[in-house]
Amino acid sequence: MGKTDRLTELEKRILLTLTSIDADAYGIEIREELRKHFRMSVSIGGLYATLDRLSEKGFISSRLGDPLPERGGRARRYYRVLALGVRAANEIRTSMARALENLQPAEVR
């Protein structure tokens, strides 16, 4: 049983999304990438709760950026994948590829 067995589908998708972003990412950017790659919409609250869980599990880390003048001085929280998260994302990709390899294409009847 791998580390990814304890991840929800949303946690897996967010982790895969974060590994596809080259730099540290903030919430709205992650949300847009989820929409683009998985064609799914997630609430801001659901996104941040999931990011917190991934952080608690040791898959990602976060840091506060500098305050932005256009946001009234509020700082963005940036997220980055840690080594454990990279290994988990690779495990997810491998298991998905293996599952797809064994599936036969559906036929229209």
C-alpha positions as CSV (number, residue, x, y, z in Angstrom):
1,M,0.0,0.0,0.0
2,G,1.6,3.3,-1.1
3,K,1.3,6.7,0.3
4,T,-1.2,7.8,-2.3
5,D,-3.8,5.2,-1.0
6,R,-4.6,7.6,1.7
7,L,-5.2,10.5,-0.6
8,T,-8.7,11.6,-1.7
9,E,-9.3,12.1,-5.4
10,L,-9.2,15.9,-4.9
11,E,-5.9,15.7,-3.1
12,K,-4.5,13.6,-5.9
13,R,-5.7,16.1,-8.5
14,I,-4.3,19.1,-6.6
15,L,-1.0,17.4,-6.1
16,L,-0.7,16.5,-9.8
17,T,-1.7,20.1,-10.7
18,L,1.0,21.5,-8.4
19,T,3.7,19.3,-9.9
20,S,2.7,20.7,-13.4
21,I,3.3,24.3,-12.3
22,D,6.9,25.3,-12.6
23,A,7.0,27.8,-9.8
24,D,5.4,28.2,-6.4
25,A,1.6,28.6,-6.9
26,Y,-1.1,30.5,-5.1
27,G,-4.7,29.5,-4.6
28,I,-6.4,31.1,-7.5
29,E,-3.7,30.0,-9.9
30,I,-4.1,26.4,-8.6
31,R,-7.9,26.6,-9.0
32,E,-7.6,27.8,-12.6
33,E,-5.1,25.0,-13.4
34,L,-7.5,22.4,-11.9
35,R,-10.3,23.8,-14.1
36,K,-8.0,23.7,-17.2
37,H,-6.5,20.2,-16.7
38,F,-9.4,18.4,-15.0
39,R,-12.4,20.4,-16.1
40,M,-13.5,20.7,-12.6
41,S,-14.5,23.5,-10.3
42,V,-13.6,23.5,-6.6
43,S,-14.7,26.1,-4.1
44,I,-12.0,28.3,-2.6
45,G,-12.8,26.9,0.9
46,G,-12.5,23.3,-0.4
47,L,-9.3,24.2,-2.2
48,Y,-7.6,25.7,0.9
49,A,-8.9,22.9,3.2
50,T,-7.3,20.3,0.8
51,L,-4.1,22.3,0.6
52,D,-4.0,22.3,4.4
53,R,-4.4,18.5,4.5
54,L,-1.7,18.0,1.9
55,S,0.6,20.2,4.0
56,E,-0.2,18.3,7.2
57,K,0.5,15.0,5.4
58,G,4.0,16.4,4.3
59,F,3.3,16.4,0.6
60,I,3.5,20.2,0.1
61,S,4.7,23.3,2.0
62,S,3.6,26.9,1.9
63,R,5.0,30.3,2.5
64,L,3.6,33.9,2.6
65,G,4.7,36.2,-0.1
66,D,5.2,39.9,0.2
67,P,2.1,42.1,0.6
68,L,0.7,43.3,-2.6
69,P,-0.5,46.9,-2.9
70,E,-3.4,46.0,-5.2
71,R,-4.8,43.6,-2.6
72,G,-4.9,46.1,0.2
73,G,-1.5,45.0,1.6
74,R,-2.5,41.3,2.0
75,A,0.1,38.7,1.2
76,R,-0.5,35.6,-1.0
77,R,0.2,32.2,0.3
78,Y,2.3,30.2,-2.1
79,Y,2.5,26.4,-2.3
80,R,5.2,24.1,-3.4
81,V,5.5,20.3,-3.7
82,L,8.0,18.6,-1.4
83,A,10.0,15.5,-2.3
84,L,7.4,13.2,-0.7
85,G,4.8,14.9,-2.9
86,V,6.8,14.4,-6.1
87,R,7.2,10.7,-5.3
88,A,3.4,10.5,-4.6
89,A,2.6,12.3,-7.9
90,N,4.8,9.9,-9.8
91,E,3.1,7.0,-8.1
92,I,-0.3,8.4,-9.0
93,R,0.8,8.8,-12.7
94,T,2.2,5.3,-12.8
95,S,-0.9,3.6,-11.3
96,M,-3.2,5.6,-13.6
97,A,-1.1,4.6,-16.7
98,R,-1.2,1.0,-15.5
99,A,-4.9,1.1,-15.1
100,L,-5.5,2.7,-18.5
101,E,-3.2,0.2,-20.1
102,N,-5.5,-2.6,-19.0
103,L,-8.8,-1.0,-20.1
104,Q,-10.3,-1.8,-23.5
105,P,-11.7,1.1,-25.5
106,A,-15.5,1.3,-25.2
107,E,-17.5,0.5,-28.3
108,V,-20.6,2.4,-29.4
109,R,-23.6,0.0,-29.6
